[in-house]
């Protein structure tokens, strides 16, 4: 199924804003600014203000680009601060008001909730915040004569469903940005962190396809679901058992690995690393006989984009813009999904 036009959304930390090129700005449909943080019970962007000046140029390059402020995220402490700040209606109102003030100040096009993740007893607080975003942004959209968006970044976990009232959010949200990357934290064996499909050989069966179906069963339309691409890697250290390193135990840590810039310019060109491909999961990996790197490359991106087309999903998002300074993965998404 072809469902054009698609969402092409990128997350950008403040340091990435000056590096967004004219061509990239014109190709994106949504740009999520990461992150407006919870500080003293309100959403704050004081740490981001020096970089916000770049939005003027980005807007001029693409007046149709939808720029959203992503609230929370990043620092694990944020989820606790979000919960503490929204324990009552007055707290929810402060969070909503502070976020809307930032939207108005910079004429942004919406808000992305990135509360990763509420405690089960805080589920209704998250719903209240997003309802508040929706109500205020609808008012602002009417004033300015242009649509405003409410979205969330959602984890790819069954446990997430116990912490968020997903079925209630279906009518509030324009899109659900699925973090279909950053998986396998609890697996004792090496595997893929951002695969499109599940490989039955793996103990962790999460994948982009698996996550999409999880959210769809909870009432989110396929046309609102946006899988994510990871422009970075994970690395398993001190892998045991030799071979190609896949599905092997490891004695070292499971950590964040190099970004795609380093992978493409250094690791893939090094004779010390051998590149492999899983044609079931549609994912590559690198192995040097000791350490294992799981990541996405243009071939994997192509498979993910093809899946999005076939399923009739809303589009794709990626984390994070500065993790691929070559622009290779960005261009792969655009060329396959947007042309």
Secondary structure, DSSP 8 states (H G I E B T S, - for coil): ----S-EEEEEEEGGGGGG--HHHHHH-SEEEEEEEEEETTEEE-TTTHHHHTHHHHHHHH-TT-EEEEEEE-SSTHHHHHHHHHTSSHHHHHHHHHHHHHHHHHHT--EEEEE-TT--GGGHHHHHHHHHHHHHHHHHHHHHHTS--EEEEEEES-GGGGGTS-HHHHTTT-SEEEEE--S--TT-SB---SS-SS--TTSS----HHHHHHHHHHTT--GGGEEEEEESEEEEE-SB-S-TT-TT-BBSS-EEEEEEHHHIIIIITT-TT-EEEEETTTTEEEEE-SS-EEEE--HHHHHHHHHHHHHHT--EEEEE-GGG-TT-HHHHHHIIIII-
